Amino acid sequence: MRERPRTKKAAEPLREPAREARNLAHKLGLDPYDVNYWVVDYDEMNELIAYNGFQERYPHWRWGMQYDRQQKQGQYTGGKAFEIVINDDPSHAFLQESNDVADQKAVITHVEAHADFFAKNRWYRMFADELDAAALLERHANRISEYMSDPEIDREAVEQWIDSVLCLEDNIDQHEPFKRQFEREDGEDDEGVDDELDQKLEEMDLSDEVKRQVFDEEWLDEQQQAAELDEPEKDVLAFLRDHGKAYDEETGKAEEMTEWQKEILEMLRAESYYFAAQKLTKVMNEGWAAYWESMMMGEEAFAGDDEFLLYADHQARVLNSPGLNPYQLGKELWEYIENTENRREVARKLLRVDGVTWRNFHDTIDFEEVQELLAPDPRIDSVDPDNLDELEPLVPEKVDGEALDAAQAGEIDVERYPWKVLNYRGLAERHFSLCKRQNRGFLRSVSQQDLEQYARYIVDDARYDTVEEAIADVDYATGWDKMREVRASNNDVTFLDSYLTQEFVTDNEYFTYEFSQTTGDYRVASTDYEDVKKKLMLQFTNFGKPTIAVYDGNYNNRNELLLGHHYNGVMLDIEQAKRTLERVFDLWGRPVNLKTIVKEVDDRDAEIARRRDREPEPEEVGKLLRYDGEEFTMQDLDWSEVEDIAATEVDYDTKPDDWLA
């Protein structure tokens, strides 16, 4: 920094915000990893974004493509890079020196919430616990660079190998932690003889009958055992690492993978597992960060009076970006969870008032009175530096006694940081969600079904004589406590499945749309929450990519690979599938097969449906796509051969092409 005075000048005003954002995060109940903040210039930020946030990556054309796209986005579309943060302990966040201080403060509060998510979410810990990601990726970068610089290894061959592996980078087992390659304890390597013999047998193309006349049953069984599967293998990269071969174009044969090929495959597989946590929790993580950023910058006025309009513009850009926006969807879901849990807490207290039941709840309760009673204590809602002595009766329930003493001694700027004298309970009351203007009707809208469910678990239904007594016993931290519980255990799929309800869909105006074969355009299909949930879950299951698994490593007893597409109502793009099978062939070295299901519509049925202004009913047909290194063939499969890949309970409608990009 000493050599870059402009960077040093940009960093100085951020020292205090970084320190105080950390303090506020702790006050709000967050427990983030330590964060190292780095100030970088425009070009460096674009490089980091291209490298997925890291300073060192292996040589490959994809990084240049991503850098060029990021540069053009900033130059021609008005896109603005705010931050990039790395999941690590400590975490690392990069701030662009040209951004306004308001933007930087927003990024810092956002990052503190991200660091809390990294530290507490089990999916992050499962994939990246005790992993120094930056060091890992740097080692990979150096190792691959060495291979590319080796005069005995063709650089183009290395790049082509990387391309082939990257085509399958999402085909890992997302629900299992990363498992490294098995290493033999005895240090012996007796696989070479068997591999050589297996290759010669393959070249001879002997029938199973001839093989069994020449070799004993035990030996033949051992040869097939390695590729036998009790159930489909989701970690396709691991299977190819253990059983695949490299196709040699010069000889036209499958050869054993070289050391560099196996090592690169394993390194890229390890990186896929590291980045899996980010892909699995994108909505949760970004929504969590957006929620607490808004809480700190807006509601706790971390943005100063002269910064608030700039911050509001910053937040609007993020939450209103086009397409499926994980920031907006995630933030709305977190707010809904908070509101729902707070409503449950208040309703359960009111159902314990003498004379109040789930049947007469809406007729008996005066919701305006309840709203007034729920309002935070004025002494907490607006901390007055001139009347700090009024907070003393609230110690220690809602006020931090030591901080109050420091504030009274003039050691804390209460006007600027009023939250410093409050504790977690005090801040929870200060920001109780049902008291916010936009949520004032949420309690009133509680359904009879929910009330009946709440009442089912209430025994002491006459604990309180008055509504006032009941509200005085409300736990204002209930919503935040529930949010932290959800944050710890879920990923995007379980998050959406558990908390996306009809009420949420209706209040936030979500709907599904699909392409009409009859009209040739898109149309709204449903506002039912089950349909919305299915569409969204499809987008996040397997990172929104087709789910492929290995079904057989010795298909038809010819050492061919059989992959299966987990069909959920959405067909594969066959042309893309062909291009991918070409890459898989490079990693298997022998013919590869893919079974899937396609929808076929009879031309006559389509015409009749068009005349009647309705959608034709397609027939689902099993297909086998095969590539032998030279040509593709497609053949029909009996339904019994594809039953195991067909959707059962969940059957998604066809989605627009841009959702499948």
C-alpha positions as CSV (number, residue, x, y, z in Angstrom):
1,M,0.0,0.0,0.0
2,R,3.0,2.3,0.6
3,E,3.7,2.1,-3.1
4,R,0.1,3.0,-4.0
5,P,-0.9,6.3,-2.3
6,R,-4.3,6.3,-4.1
7,T,-5.2,2.9,-2.6
8,K,-4.0,4.0,0.8
9,K,-6.1,7.1,0.6
10,A,-9.2,5.1,-0.4
11,A,-8.6,2.6,2.5
12,E,-8.1,5.1,5.4
13,P,-11.8,6.1,5.6
14,L,-12.9,2.5,5.7
15,R,-11.0,1.4,8.9
16,E,-13.6,2.7,11.3
17,P,-16.6,1.4,9.3
18,A,-15.0,-2.1,9.1
19,R,-14.4,-2.1,12.8
20,E,-17.8,-0.9,13.8
21,A,-19.6,-3.1,11.3
22,R,-18.0,-6.1,13.0
23,N,-19.2,-4.8,16.4
24,L,-22.7,-4.2,15.2
25,A,-22.8,-7.7,13.6
26,H,-22.0,-9.2,17.0
27,K,-24.6,-7.1,18.7
28,L,-27.2,-8.4,16.2
29,G,-26.3,-12.0,17.1
30,L,-24.0,-12.8,14.1
31,D,-20.8,-14.6,14.6
32,P,-18.7,-14.1,11.4
33,Y,-15.3,-15.3,10.6
34,D,-12.6,-12.6,10.8
35,V,-12.5,-10.7,7.5
36,N,-9.4,-9.2,5.8
37,Y,-10.5,-6.3,3.6
38,W,-8.4,-5.5,0.5
39,V,-8.7,-2.4,-1.5
40,V,-8.1,-2.9,-5.2
41,D,-8.3,-0.9,-8.4
42,Y,-10.8,-1.4,-11.3
43,D,-8.7,-3.8,-13.3
44,E,-7.7,-5.8,-10.3
45,M,-11.4,-6.2,-9.3
46,N,-12.3,-7.4,-12.8
47,E,-9.4,-9.9,-12.6
48,L,-10.6,-11.2,-9.3
49,I,-14.2,-11.5,-10.5
50,A,-12.9,-13.5,-13.5
51,Y,-10.9,-15.7,-11.2
52,N,-14.0,-16.3,-8.9
53,G,-12.5,-14.1,-6.2
54,F,-9.0,-15.6,-6.1
55,Q,-5.7,-14.1,-7.2
56,E,-4.2,-17.3,-8.6
57,R,-5.9,-19.8,-11.0
58,Y,-4.6,-22.3,-13.4
59,P,-3.9,-21.1,-17.0
60,H,-7.0,-21.4,-19.2
61,W,-8.9,-19.4,-21.8
62,R,-12.1,-19.3,-19.6
63,W,-10.6,-16.7,-17.3
64,G,-9.9,-14.3,-20.2
65,M,-13.4,-14.8,-21.5
66,Q,-14.8,-14.0,-18.1
67,Y,-12.6,-10.9,-17.7
68,D,-13.6,-9.6,-21.1
69,R,-17.3,-10.1,-20.2
70,Q,-16.9,-8.2,-16.9
71,Q,-15.0,-5.4,-18.6
72,K,-17.7,-4.9,-21.2
73,Q,-20.4,-5.1,-18.6
74,G,-18.9,-2.1,-16.9
75,Q,-18.2,-0.2,-20.1
76,Y,-21.4,-0.7,-22.0
77,T,-24.2,-1.7,-19.6
78,G,-23.4,0.5,-16.6
79,G,-22.7,-2.5,-14.5
80,K,-20.8,-1.8,-11.3
81,A,-18.7,-4.2,-9.3
82,F,-19.3,-3.7,-5.6
83,E,-17.5,-6.6,-3.8
84,I,-16.3,-10.1,-4.0
85,V,-15.7,-12.2,-0.9
86,I,-14.0,-15.5,-0.4
87,N,-15.3,-18.3,1.8
88,D,-12.3,-19.0,4.1
89,D,-11.3,-18.6,7.7
90,P,-10.4,-15.8,7.8
91,S,-12.5,-14.6,4.9
92,H,-11.1,-12.2,2.4
93,A,-13.2,-9.3,0.8
94,F,-12.1,-7.0,-2.0
95,L,-13.3,-3.4,-2.3
96,Q,-13.0,-1.4,-5.4
97,E,-11.1,1.8,-4.6
98,S,-13.1,4.0,-7.0
99,N,-16.5,3.3,-5.3
100,D,-18.1,5.8,-2.9
101,V,-17.7,5.4,0.8
102,A,-21.5,4.7,1.0
103,D,-21.0,1.8,-1.4
104,Q,-18.0,0.5,0.6
105,K,-19.9,0.6,3.9
106,A,-22.8,-1.3,2.3
107,V,-20.3,-3.9,1.0
108,I,-18.7,-4.2,4.5
109,T,-22.0,-4.9,6.2
110,H,-22.9,-7.3,3.4
111,V,-19.6,-9.1,3.8
112,E,-19.9,-9.4,7.6
113,A,-23.2,-11.3,7.1
114,H,-21.6,-13.5,4.4
115,A,-18.8,-14.3,6.8
116,D,-21.3,-15.3,9.4
117,F,-23.1,-17.6,6.9
118,F,-19.7,-19.2,5.9
119,A,-19.0,-19.9,9.6
120,K,-22.3,-21.3,10.6
121,N,-23.9,-23.0,7.6
122,R,-23.4,-26.8,7.6
123,W,-23.1,-27.1,3.8
124,Y,-20.2,-24.7,3.8
125,R,-18.5,-26.6,6.6
126,M,-19.1,-29.9,4.9
127,F,-17.4,-28.9,1.6
128,A,-14.8,-26.4,2.8
129,D,-14.2,-26.9,6.6
130,E,-10.5,-26.5,7.6
131,L,-9.6,-25.7,3.9
132,D,-7.3,-22.9,3.0
133,A,-9.0,-22.3,-0.4
134,A,-6.6,-19.7,-1.6
135,A,-3.6,-21.9,-0.9
136,L,-5.3,-24.9,-2.5
137,L,-6.1,-23.1,-5.7
138,E,-2.6,-21.5,-5.9
139,R,-1.0,-25.0,-5.6
140,H,-3.3,-26.2,-8.4
141,A,-2.4,-23.2,-10.5
142,N,1.3,-23.8,-10.0
143,R,1.1,-27.5,-10.7
144,I,-0.9,-27.1,-13.9
145,S,1.5,-24.4,-15.0
146,E,4.4,-26.8,-14.5
147,Y,2.7,-29.4,-16.7
148,M,2.0,-26.8,-19.4
149,S,5.6,-25.7,-19.3
150,D,7.0,-29.3,-19.5
151,P,8.5,-29.7,-23.0
152,E,7.5,-33.4,-23.0
153,I,3.8,-32.5,-22.5
154,D,1.8,-30.8,-25.3
155,R,0.3,-27.6,-23.8
156,E,-2.7,-27.9,-26.2
157,A,-3.3,-31.4,-24.9
158,V,-3.4,-30.1,-21.3
159,E,-5.9,-27.3,-22.2
160,Q,-8.1,-29.8,-24.1
161,W,-8.0,-32.2,-21.1
162,I,-9.1,-29.3,-18.8
163,D,-11.9,-28.5,-21.2
164,S,-13.1,-32.1,-21.1
165,V,-13.1,-32.1,-17.3
166,L,-14.8,-28.8,-17.0
167,C,-17.7,-30.0,-19.0
168,L,-18.5,-32.3,-16.1
169,E,-17.5,-30.0,-13.2
170,D,-21.0,-30.0,-11.7
171,N,-21.3,-33.8,-11.9
172,I,-20.2,-34.5,-8.3
173,D,-22.1,-35.8,-5.3
174,Q,-23.5,-32.6,-3.8
175,H,-24.7,-34.3,-0.6
176,E,-21.4,-35.8,0.4
177,P,-18.3,-34.1,1.6
178,F,-15.2,-34.2,-0.7
179,K,-13.4,-37.5,-0.6
180,R,-9.9,-37.7,-1.9
181,Q,-8.5,-40.4,-4.2
182,F,-8.0,-43.7,-2.4
183,E,-4.3,-44.3,-1.7
184,R,-3.1,-47.9,-1.2
185,E,-1.5,-48.4,2.2
186,D,0.9,-51.1,1.1
187,G,2.4,-48.8,-1.5
188,E,2.4,-51.5,-4.1
189,D,1.2,-51.0,-7.6
190,D,0.1,-54.3,-9.2
191,E,-2.5,-52.7,-11.4
192,G,-0.2,-52.3,-14.4
193,V,-0.3,-56.0,-15.5
194,D,-4.0,-56.2,-15.2
195,D,-4.5,-52.9,-17.0
196,E,-2.3,-54.1,-19.9
197,L,-4.1,-57.4,-20.1
198,D,-7.5,-55.8,-20.0
199,Q,-6.5,-53.5,-22.8
200,K,-5.3,-56.4,-25.0
201,L,-8.6,-58.2,-24.4
202,E,-10.5,-55.1,-25.4
203,E,-8.5,-54.9,-28.6
204,M,-9.2,-58.5,-29.4
205,D,-12.9,-57.9,-28.9
206,L,-13.6,-61.4,-27.6
207,S,-17.1,-62.5,-26.7
208,D,-18.0,-63.3,-23.1
209,E,-18.3,-66.9,-24.1
210,V,-14.8,-67.1,-25.4
211,K,-13.4,-65.2,-22.4
212,R,-15.1,-67.7,-20.0
213,Q,-13.5,-70.6,-21.9
214,V,-10.0,-69.1,-21.5
215,F,-10.1,-67.5,-18.0
216,D,-11.5,-68.7,-14.7
217,E,-14.7,-67.2,-13.2
218,E,-12.9,-65.6,-10.3
219,W,-10.5,-63.6,-12.5
220,L,-13.4,-62.4,-14.8
221,D,-15.4,-61.4,-11.8
222,E,-12.5,-59.3,-10.4
223,Q,-12.1,-57.6,-13.8
224,Q,-15.8,-56.5,-13.8
225,Q,-16.1,-55.7,-10.0
226,A,-14.3,-52.3,-10.2
227,A,-16.9,-50.9,-12.5
228,E,-20.0,-52.6,-11.0
229,L,-22.4,-50.3,-9.2
230,D,-24.9,-51.2,-6.6
231,E,-26.6,-47.9,-7.2
232,P,-25.9,-45.0,-9.6
233,E,-22.7,-43.1,-9.0
234,K,-23.4,-39.4,-8.7
235,D,-19.8,-38.4,-8.5
236,V,-19.1,-38.9,-12.2
237,L,-15.7,-37.2,-12.0
238,A,-14.5,-39.7,-9.3
239,F,-15.8,-42.6,-11.3
240,L,-13.9,-41.4,-14.4
241,R,-10.8,-40.8,-12.3
242,D,-10.9,-44.4,-11.0
243,H,-12.0,-46.3,-14.1
244,G,-11.6,-44.0,-17.1
245,K,-8.9,-44.0,-19.7
246,A,-7.6,-41.3,-22.1
247,Y,-8.4,-41.6,-25.8
248,D,-5.3,-41.4,-27.9
249,E,-6.2,-39.9,-31.3
250,E,-2.9,-41.0,-32.8
251,T,-3.4,-44.7,-32.0
252,G,-7.2,-44.6,-32.0
253,K,-7.2,-46.5,-28.7
254,A,-7.8,-46.1,-25.1
255,E,-4.6,-45.6,-23.1
256,E,-4.1,-45.5,-19.3
257,M,-4.3,-41.9,-18.1
258,T,-0.9,-40.3,-17.6
259,E,0.1,-39.0,-14.2
260,W,-0.7,-35.4,-15.2
261,Q,-4.1,-36.3,-16.6
262,K,-5.2,-38.1,-13.4
263,E,-3.8,-35.3,-11.2
264,I,-5.5,-32.5,-13.1
265,L,-8.8,-34.4,-13.1
266,E,-8.5,-34.8,-9.3
267,M,-7.5,-31.2,-8.8
268,L,-10.4,-29.8,-10.8
269,R,-12.8,-32.2,-9.0
270,A,-11.5,-30.9,-5.6
271,E,-12.2,-27.3,-6.8
272,S,-15.7,-28.3,-7.9
273,Y,-16.4,-29.5,-4.4
274,Y,-15.1,-26.3,-2.9
275,F,-17.3,-24.1,-5.1
276,A,-20.3,-26.4,-4.6
277,A,-21.2,-24.8,-1.3
278,Q,-21.6,-21.4,-3.0
279,K,-23.8,-22.8,-5.7
280,L,-25.9,-24.9,-3.3
281,T,-26.7,-21.8,-1.0
282,K,-26.8,-18.9,-3.4
283,V,-30.3,-17.7,-2.6
284,M,-29.9,-18.3,1.2
285,N,-26.4,-16.7,1.4
286,E,-27.1,-13.6,-0.8
287,G,-30.5,-13.1,0.9
288,W,-29.0,-13.4,4.3
289,A,-26.3,-10.8,3.5
290,A,-28.9,-8.4,1.9
291,Y,-31.1,-8.7,4.9
292,W,-28.5,-7.8,7.5
293,E,-26.9,-5.2,5.2
294,S,-30.3,-3.5,5.0
295,M,-30.7,-3.8,8.8
296,M,-27.4,-2.2,9.5
297,M,-27.2,0.4,6.8
298,G,-30.8,1.5,6.8
299,E,-32.5,0.7,10.1
300,E,-29.5,1.3,12.3
301,A,-28.4,4.2,10.1
302,F,-24.9,2.9,9.5
303,A,-25.2,5.0,6.3
304,G,-24.8,8.6,7.4
305,D,-27.4,11.2,6.4
306,D,-25.2,12.3,3.5
307,E,-24.8,8.7,2.3
308,F,-28.3,7.3,2.6
309,L,-29.5,8.3,-0.9
310,L,-26.4,6.7,-2.5
311,Y,-26.9,3.6,-0.4
312,A,-30.6,3.5,-1.4
313,D,-29.5,3.5,-5.1
314,H,-26.9,0.8,-4.3
315,Q,-29.6,-1.4,-2.7
316,A,-32.1,-0.8,-5.5
317,R,-29.5,-1.8,-8.1
318,V,-28.8,-5.1,-6.3
319,L,-32.4,-6.0,-5.5
320,N,-33.9,-5.0,-8.8
321,S,-31.4,-6.6,-11.2
322,P,-33.2,-8.6,-13.9
323,G,-33.8,-12.3,-14.1
324,L,-34.0,-14.7,-11.2
325,N,-32.5,-12.5,-8.6
326,P,-31.1,-14.5,-5.6
327,Y,-30.7,-11.3,-3.5
328,Q,-34.3,-10.3,-3.8
329,L,-35.8,-13.8,-3.5
330,G,-33.5,-14.7,-0.6
331,K,-34.2,-11.4,1.3
332,E,-37.9,-11.7,0.8
333,L,-37.8,-15.3,2.1
334,W,-35.8,-14.4,5.2
335,E,-38.2,-11.6,6.0
336,Y,-41.1,-14.0,5.6
337,I,-39.5,-16.5,7.9
338,E,-38.9,-13.7,10.5
339,N,-42.5,-12.4,10.2
340,T,-44.0,-15.9,10.3
341,E,-42.1,-16.8,13.4
342,N,-42.9,-13.5,15.2
343,R,-46.5,-13.9,14.3
344,R,-46.5,-17.4,15.7
345,E,-45.0,-16.1,18.9
346,V,-47.6,-13.3,19.3
347,A,-50.5,-15.5,18.3
348,R,-49.6,-18.2,20.8
349,K,-49.4,-15.7,23.6
350,L,-52.8,-14.2,22.6
351,L,-54.3,-17.7,22.5
352,R,-53.4,-18.0,26.2
353,V,-55.5,-15.0,27.1
354,D,-58.6,-16.1,29.1
355,G,-61.6,-16.2,26.7
356,V,-59.5,-16.2,23.4
357,T,-59.7,-19.3,21.2
358,W,-58.6,-20.1,17.7
359,R,-62.2,-19.9,16.6
360,N,-63.0,-16.4,18.0
361,F,-59.5,-15.0,17.6
362,H,-60.2,-12.5,14.8
363,D,-63.5,-11.4,16.4
364,T,-62.0,-11.0,19.9
365,I,-58.6,-9.5,19.4
366,D,-58.3,-5.7,18.9
367,F,-55.4,-5.7,16.4
368,E,-54.8,-1.9,16.7
369,E,-54.4,-2.3,20.5
370,V,-52.0,-5.2,19.9
371,Q,-50.0,-3.1,17.5
372,E,-49.6,-0.4,20.0
373,L,-48.6,-2.8,22.8
374,L,-46.0,-4.4,20.5
375,A,-44.3,-1.1,19.7
376,P,-40.8,-1.0,21.2
377,D,-40.1,0.9,24.3
378,P,-39.6,4.6,23.3
379,R,-36.3,4.6,25.3
380,I,-35.0,1.9,23.0
381,D,-36.6,3.0,19.8
382,S,-34.9,6.4,19.9
383,V,-31.9,6.4,22.1
384,D,-31.4,10.0,23.3
385,P,-27.8,11.0,24.3
386,D,-29.2,13.5,26.7
387,N,-31.4,11.0,28.6
388,L,-29.2,8.0,29.0
389,D,-30.1,7.7,32.6
390,E,-33.6,6.6,31.5
391,L,-32.0,3.4,30.2
392,E,-30.7,2.3,33.5
393,P,-33.9,0.4,34.5
394,L,-33.5,-1.7,31.3
395,V,-30.1,-3.1,32.4
396,P,-29.3,-6.0,31.8
397,E,-32.5,-7.2,30.1
398,K,-32.2,-4.9,27.1
399,V,-29.3,-2.6,27.7
400,D,-25.6,-3.3,28.0
401,G,-24.6,-1.9,31.4
402,E,-20.9,-1.5,30.6
403,A,-21.6,0.2,27.3
404,L,-24.1,2.5,29.0
405,D,-21.5,3.5,31.6
406,A,-19.0,4.3,28.8
407,A,-21.7,6.3,27.0
408,Q,-22.5,8.3,30.1
409,A,-18.7,9.0,30.5
410,G,-18.6,10.3,26.9
411,E,-16.5,7.4,25.6
412,I,-19.2,6.3,23.1
413,D,-20.8,8.5,20.4
414,V,-24.4,7.5,21.1
415,E,-25.8,9.9,18.5
416,R,-23.8,8.2,15.8
417,Y,-23.9,4.6,17.2
418,P,-27.0,4.3,19.4
419,W,-26.9,0.5,19.0
420,K,-23.8,0.3,21.2
421,V,-25.7,0.8,24.4
422,L,-28.2,-2.0,23.6
423,N,-27.8,-5.7,23.8
424,Y,-29.2,-8.4,21.5
425,R,-32.6,-8.4,23.3
426,G,-32.8,-4.7,23.1
427,L,-32.0,-4.6,19.4
428,A,-34.5,-7.4,18.7
429,E,-37.3,-5.3,20.3
430,R,-36.1,-2.1,18.5
431,H,-36.4,-3.9,15.1
432,F,-39.3,-6.2,15.8
433,S,-40.6,-7.0,12.3
434,L,-44.4,-6.9,13.0
435,C,-44.0,-3.3,14.1
436,K,-42.6,-2.2,10.8
437,R,-45.1,-0.3,8.6
438,Q,-45.0,-2.7,5.7
439,N,-45.8,-5.6,8.1
440,R,-48.5,-4.1,10.2
441,G,-51.3,-6.3,8.7
442,F,-49.3,-9.6,9.0
443,L,-50.7,-10.6,12.4
444,R,-54.3,-9.9,11.3
445,S,-53.9,-12.1,8.2
446,V,-53.1,-15.2,10.2
447,S,-55.3,-18.1,8.9
448,Q,-57.7,-20.1,11.0
449,Q,-55.8,-23.2,10.0
450,D,-52.6,-21.8,11.5
451,L,-54.4,-20.7,14.6
452,E,-55.9,-24.1,15.1
453,Q,-52.4,-25.6,14.7
454,Y,-50.9,-23.2,17.3
455,A,-53.7,-23.9,19.8
456,R,-53.2,-27.7,19.4
457,Y,-50.0,-27.5,21.5
458,I,-51.3,-25.1,24.1
459,V,-52.2,-26.5,27.5
460,D,-52.4,-23.5,29.8
461,D,-54.9,-21.6,27.6
462,A,-55.9,-19.2,30.4
463,R,-52.4,-18.1,31.5
464,Y,-53.1,-14.3,31.0
465,D,-56.1,-12.3,32.2
466,T,-55.5,-9.5,29.6
467,V,-54.1,-9.0,26.2
468,E,-51.6,-6.5,27.7
469,E,-50.2,-9.2,30.0
470,A,-49.8,-11.5,27.1
471,I,-48.0,-9.0,24.9
472,A,-45.7,-8.1,27.8
473,D,-44.5,-11.7,27.7
474,V,-43.6,-11.8,24.0
475,D,-40.1,-12.8,23.1
476,Y,-39.0,-10.2,20.5
477,A,-36.0,-12.2,19.5
478,T,-38.0,-15.2,18.3
479,G,-37.8,-14.3,14.6
480,W,-34.1,-13.7,14.6
481,D,-33.5,-16.9,16.6
482,K,-35.4,-18.9,14.0
483,M,-33.5,-17.3,11.2
484,R,-30.2,-18.4,12.7
485,E,-31.5,-21.9,13.1
486,V,-32.6,-22.1,9.5
487,R,-29.3,-20.5,8.4
488,A,-27.4,-23.3,10.1
489,S,-29.0,-26.3,8.5
490,N,-30.4,-25.6,5.1
491,N,-29.4,-25.3,1.4
492,D,-31.3,-23.5,-1.3
493,V,-33.5,-26.6,-2.2
494,T,-34.5,-27.4,1.4
495,F,-34.9,-23.6,2.1
496,L,-37.4,-23.2,-0.8
497,D,-39.1,-26.5,-0.1
498,S,-39.7,-25.7,3.6
499,Y,-40.6,-22.0,3.6
500,L,-42.1,-21.0,0.2
501,T,-45.8,-21.0,0.9
502,Q,-49.0,-19.9,-0.8
503,E,-49.0,-16.8,1.4
504,F,-45.5,-15.9,0.4
505,V,-46.2,-16.4,-3.3
506,T,-49.4,-14.3,-3.1
507,D,-47.9,-11.5,-1.1
508,N,-44.8,-11.2,-3.3
509,E,-46.7,-11.8,-6.6
510,Y,-44.7,-14.8,-7.8
511,F,-46.0,-16.9,-10.7
512,T,-44.9,-19.5,-13.2
513,Y,-44.7,-19.1,-17.0
514,E,-44.1,-21.5,-19.8
515,F,-43.8,-21.7,-23.6
516,S,-47.0,-22.4,-25.4
517,Q,-46.6,-24.8,-28.3
518,T,-50.0,-23.6,-29.6
519,T,-49.4,-19.8,-29.6
520,G,-45.7,-19.8,-30.0
521,D,-45.0,-17.5,-27.1
522,Y,-44.7,-17.4,-23.3
523,R,-47.7,-17.2,-21.0
524,V,-48.5,-17.2,-17.3
525,A,-49.2,-20.8,-16.3
526,S,-49.9,-20.7,-12.5
527,T,-49.9,-18.7,-9.3
528,D,-50.1,-21.8,-7.1
529,Y,-47.3,-22.0,-4.7
530,E,-46.6,-25.7,-5.5
531,D,-46.0,-24.8,-9.1
532,V,-43.8,-21.9,-8.2
533,K,-41.9,-24.0,-5.8
534,K,-41.3,-26.8,-8.4
535,K,-40.0,-24.3,-10.9
536,L,-37.7,-22.6,-8.5
537,M,-36.4,-25.9,-7.1
538,L,-35.7,-27.1,-10.6
539,Q,-33.5,-24.0,-11.0
540,F,-31.5,-24.8,-7.9
541,T,-31.4,-28.6,-8.0
542,N,-27.9,-29.7,-9.2
543,F,-27.1,-26.0,-9.7
544,G,-29.8,-25.8,-12.4
545,K,-28.0,-28.3,-14.6
546,P,-29.2,-31.7,-15.7
547,T,-28.5,-34.3,-13.1
548,I,-26.4,-37.1,-14.6
549,A,-25.1,-40.2,-12.9
550,V,-23.1,-43.3,-13.8
551,Y,-25.3,-46.4,-14.2
552,D,-22.9,-48.9,-15.6
553,G,-19.1,-49.0,-16.2
554,N,-19.3,-52.2,-18.2
555,Y,-22.5,-51.7,-20.3
556,N,-23.4,-54.7,-22.4
557,N,-20.2,-56.3,-21.1
558,R,-18.1,-54.3,-23.6
559,N,-16.4,-51.8,-21.1
560,E,-18.7,-49.1,-22.4
561,L,-19.9,-46.3,-20.0
562,L,-23.7,-45.9,-19.4
563,L,-24.8,-42.5,-18.0
564,G,-28.3,-41.8,-17.0
565,H,-30.2,-38.4,-17.1
566,H,-32.5,-38.0,-14.1
567,Y,-35.5,-36.9,-16.1
568,N,-37.8,-34.4,-14.3
569,G,-40.1,-33.4,-17.1
570,V,-37.5,-31.2,-18.8
571,M,-35.8,-32.8,-21.8
572,L,-32.1,-32.6,-22.4
573,D,-30.8,-30.4,-25.2
574,I,-29.7,-33.2,-27.4
575,E,-27.1,-31.2,-29.3
576,Q,-25.5,-30.0,-26.1
577,A,-25.6,-33.6,-24.8
578,K,-23.7,-34.8,-27.9
579,R,-21.0,-32.2,-27.3
580,T,-20.7,-33.3,-23.7
581,L,-20.5,-37.0,-24.6
582,E,-17.6,-36.1,-26.9
583,R,-15.8,-34.8,-23.9
584,V,-16.8,-37.7,-21.7
585,F,-15.4,-40.0,-24.4
586,D,-12.0,-38.3,-24.0
587,L,-12.1,-39.2,-20.3
588,W,-13.4,-42.8,-20.7
589,G,-11.5,-43.7,-23.9
590,R,-14.2,-46.1,-25.1
591,P,-17.8,-45.7,-26.3
592,V,-20.2,-43.8,-24.0
593,N,-23.9,-44.1,-23.7
594,L,-26.6,-41.8,-22.3
595,K,-30.1,-42.9,-21.5
596,T,-32.7,-40.2,-21.2
597,I,-36.4,-39.5,-21.9
598,V,-37.8,-37.2,-24.6
599,K,-41.2,-35.8,-25.3
600,E,-42.6,-36.5,-28.7
601,V,-45.7,-34.9,-30.1
602,D,-47.6,-36.3,-33.1
603,D,-48.0,-33.7,-35.8
604,R,-51.7,-34.5,-36.1
605,D,-52.3,-34.2,-32.3
606,A,-50.4,-30.9,-32.4
607,E,-52.6,-29.5,-35.2
608,I,-55.8,-30.6,-33.4
609,A,-54.6,-29.0,-30.1
610,R,-53.8,-25.8,-31.9
611,R,-57.3,-25.6,-33.5
612,R,-58.8,-26.1,-30.0
613,D,-56.5,-23.6,-28.4
614,R,-54.9,-26.0,-26.0
615,E,-51.5,-27.6,-25.5
616,P,-50.9,-31.0,-27.1
617,E,-50.2,-33.9,-24.8
618,P,-46.7,-35.2,-25.5
619,E,-45.7,-38.9,-25.2
620,E,-42.6,-39.6,-23.1
621,V,-40.2,-42.0,-24.8
622,G,-37.0,-43.6,-23.6
623,K,-33.9,-43.0,-25.7
624,L,-30.3,-44.1,-25.8
625,L,-27.7,-41.8,-27.2
626,R,-24.4,-43.5,-28.0
627,Y,-21.0,-42.1,-29.2
628,D,-18.2,-44.4,-30.3
629,G,-15.6,-41.7,-31.0
630,E,-16.7,-41.2,-34.6
631,E,-20.4,-41.0,-34.8
632,F,-23.6,-40.7,-32.8
633,T,-26.5,-43.1,-32.8
634,M,-29.9,-42.8,-31.2
635,Q,-32.2,-45.7,-30.5
636,D,-35.5,-46.2,-28.6
637,L,-35.5,-47.9,-25.2
638,D,-38.3,-49.8,-23.7
639,W,-39.9,-47.9,-20.8
640,S,-38.7,-50.6,-18.4
641,E,-35.2,-49.5,-19.2
642,V,-35.8,-45.9,-18.2
643,E,-38.2,-46.2,-15.4
644,D,-35.4,-45.7,-12.9
645,I,-34.5,-42.2,-14.3
646,A,-38.1,-41.0,-14.7
647,A,-39.6,-38.4,-12.3
648,T,-42.2,-39.8,-9.9
649,E,-43.7,-37.4,-7.4
650,V,-42.3,-34.2,-9.0
651,D,-43.1,-33.6,-12.7
652,Y,-41.9,-30.2,-13.9
653,D,-43.4,-28.4,-16.9
654,T,-41.1,-27.4,-19.7
655,K,-39.3,-24.2,-18.8
656,P,-38.3,-21.3,-21.0
657,D,-34.9,-21.6,-22.7
658,D,-33.4,-18.7,-20.7
659,W,-34.0,-20.6,-17.5
660,L,-31.9,-23.4,-18.7
661,A,-29.0,-21.3,-19.9
